[in-house]
Amino acid sequence: MTEHDFHASTPIGDLPMKNIVVKIPGTAPGIVIFATHYDTLRLPNFVGADDGGSGTGTMLELARVLCTRKGKLSVWIAFFDGEESQGNWTDKNSIQWTKTNNTFGSREMAAQMALSGELNQVKAMILTDMIGPSGLKIKRDINPNPNPKGLPGSTPWLVNLIWATAAKLGYSAEFVDELYLVGGDDHYSFINRGVAACDIIDFTVQDTYWHTPQDTLDKVDPKSLAIVGHVLVQVLPALEAKSR
């Protein structure tokens, strides 16, 4: 496990942040990154059990499952800091997202890997964010025609591979065959640098408890976390087969 401390220049000042990465070596060149964010929104009484506790819990278990695995590709499990928009928000309606006030941890890691040359070894980056709701409904983060903001969505071939894996495992009801472009998230830090990436997220909750103090532990269903974790474990050999 490695820790990378850095400082982020934010609208509320210079803030210390930390990325945490678990690195499981493979037998050949190539890296797959599984990622989430572990920071929470700066909002009074905000817990963030789903956003981003659900992804964090899933990645901790994924690290335990994969730590003794001897596979072809190296697996990096990344916990990003600073994904949420930085501001002293008062409620959900006060929150503002810009191109520069969020995703600090993923942008820092992608830039660092670009400088070291490691970014060229990344075969895929798969992000989990808000995967805890009961009755999980994860839509394909794809826009066939880039929107006016220039956001193309997740990488189509990677989305197709993940959804095909989910279908084989019997999870077509959770990984649904519908399009929904989420917009900015940590995967864009890698897409913008030419890396294939996918955002696995259930954004159907945006009009309920999302970004409110009601995002508490009762909103997280262990079955939903297990389904996403199972898909990620099985996607890995599919990615290794593709990289031959």
Secondary structure by P-SEA (a helix, b strand, c coil): cbbbbbcccccccbbbbbbbbbbbbccbbbbbbbbbbcccccccccccccccaaaaaaaaaaaaacccccccbbbbbbbbccccccccccccccccccccccaaaaaaaaaaaaaacccccccbbbbbcccccccccccccccccccccccccccaaaaaaaaaaaaaaccccccccccccccccaaaaaaaabbbbbbbcccccccccccccccccccccaaaaaaaaaaaaaaaaaaaaaac
